[in-house]
Amino acid sequence: MLRLACCAGLLFLLRLIMDLPWWQVVTSIIIFYLSSGGWRFVDVVVKTLGRDLHAALLLLRVKLNVRRHLRQRNTIPKIFAETLQRHPDKTALIYEATGEAWTFRQLDIYSNRVANLLLQRGFKEGDVVALFMENRPQYVGLWLGMAKIGVEAALINFNLRMDALLHCVTISNAKAIVFGSELMEAVCEVHASLGRTLKVFCSGEWDQKLVPEGTESLELLLKDMPTQLPSPPQRSFTDRLFYIYTSGTTGMPKAAIVVHSRYYRMAALVYYGFKMTSDDILYDCLPLYHSAGNIVGVGQCLIHGMTVVIKRKFSASRFWDDCIKYNCTIVQYIGEICRYLLNQPVRDAERQHRVRMALGNGLRLSIWMEFMTRFSVPQIAEFYGATECNCSLGNFDNKVGACGFNSRILPGVYPIRLVKVDEDTMELVRGPDGVCIPCKPGEPGQLVGRIIQNDPLRRFDGYVNQTATNKKIAHDVFKKGDSAYLSGDVLVMDQYGHMFFKDRTGDTFRWKGENVSTTEVEGTLSRLLDMKDVVVYGVEIPRSEGKAGMAAIADPAHETDLEKFSKELEKVLPTYARPVFLRFLREVDKTGTYKFQKSDMRRDGYNPQVMSDKLYFLDVTRGRYVELTTEVYRNIVSGQQKV
């Protein structure tokens, strides 16, 4: 831009002093501009103008829609009512496990019954109900019914057990919990600690002998409820809809606040950005307690009238068969899913589908083209975003490996930026004026988004815990006096503005499609190991998405009973959070403030040839930890050993 300003000044100077004709002046300026490096900017304009115009029109469209919803005080249930009016008898949800299909009318009736039941039981606007069950259409109907009367759902990860489960229910201040009968055992384990005032409802078939005391059958109660919509409360587009739990860099899961406008924004940006239509059929095999499954996926049904196929749990062997059976045109993924599919034996079914787009995040560059080619999927709709973030990105032009982009022509239109961070501490690097230093193309930096709280597209709603919210906000980022959301992720931008995911800052790492909080796992392991020092971190495994967990345990005598330890881990941690590798050492290095030093251990990795400490590997085929020998290590690195 500075070069353009200089050229404009030179143009007028030539005209005034030399009195040259305009055509000679303009020609001279063009030659000067291009020869001084301006051709690079011209190259950027030529190659990205179409992409940037599409994004600008997308933002304008969503912004105008948001303004309309704000003006009309709409909510997600009201927007769903508009969808219902357009095609009441169209199939809204298909449950793959049973083949059961719900029309928009049936989904509306079910959610109305839920709303009437809660009203009858004394629930009111602003109350919270915890939802703890596996994927099924009822899941959608339950939180939608709650939203119709202003009750907020706390969507709890169905993999959680014991302390983590109890924590999530407690911090939400839930007055009731609705759980699936398949999770009866998990609820029984914490029932005594939930409190007597908490109402408990069970969905599904269950044995009366096993059910916790005071539990009521949801199906029996809903059967007699009115099917008409009860009188809705005066909610607004910026009021709370539900809570989604996310693992932070420290502590137990945090409850991220999702307001109605955020739900709409996330679903609409994906829908219009990737040019979906209401005739598409979307295959959703992601958990509905996640924003990807419940907002990006189910949101297309509730807001845009798309048919969504809900899968109870992801199955690599059934994936393409399901897509063929239900005529799916769009599939959702996380990076792990793509790798699991590529690990399946080649079959004819994987190319006999109608899928035109794979929608998701976390697909690695190393398998990107292989996935597209093998499964004949013409478009990878990769996006970047977190439940609570205000700096979402989208790869709208099918750029291989990119998770999105920002305009190089007018970068200020979408107020996001990569800013420099200290590679060791991950602290923001600031210039002499105290403002963060923006990264140049090719320089890794943390993604940040400017917070404008009165703009639904730029606001940051944070978490239930205000301290956790404050940790995600930085000041004086774009300019003095502003505030910005810290994504916690390091990305790299190329010369055309394409963004590529590089790493996560802090202690959180991603494994098997889930965020793992090292602090949470460290606390759990330390309790199991009689409060020994435990350090947890992520290590990379070739051809695997994310990072596998590794725990370094201060146990010089190596007294740990690994068989007992393995069994106890199964009770307290979900599969993705259990360390894949164990390292036993004499002591753990600490800083002067008693924080664990992890950088050296990350660099050491898990190669038994480069360290003398005892190493163990979680062999999933045997269900226990085995010694990590050189041979086992080679099998892991080569991909022969399943991880």
Secondary structure, DSSP 8 states (H G I E B T S, - for coil): -HHHHHHHHHHHHHHHHT---HHHHHHHHHHHHIIIIIHHHHHHHHHHHHHHHHHHHHHHHHHHHHHHHHHTT--HHHHHHHHHHH-TTSEEEEETTTTEEEEHHHHHHHHHHHHHHHHHTT--TT-EEEEE--S-HHHHHHHHHHHHTT-EEEE--TT--HHHHHHHHHHTT-SEEEEEGGGHHHHHHHGGGS-TT-EEEEES---TTTS-TT-EEHHHHHHTS--S--------TTSEEEEEEE--SSSS-EEEEEEHHHHHHHHHHHHHHTT--TT-EEEE-S-TTSHIIIIIIHHHHHHH--EEEE-SS--TTTHHHHHHHTT-SEEEEEHHHHHHHHTS---GGGGSS---EEEEE---HHHHHHHHHHHT--EEEEEE--TT-S--EE-TT--TT-SEE--SSSTTSS-EEEE-B-TTT--B-B-TTSSB-B--TT--EEEEEE--TTSTTT----BSSHHHHHHTEEESSSSTT-EEEEEEEEEEE-TT-EEEEEEE-TT-EEETTEEE-HHHHHHHHHHHTTT--EEEEEE--TT-SS-EEEEEEE-TT----HHHHHHHHHHHS-GGGS-SEEEEES---B-TTS-B--HHHHHHTT-TTS--SEEEEEETTTTEEEE--HHHHHHHHHT-S--
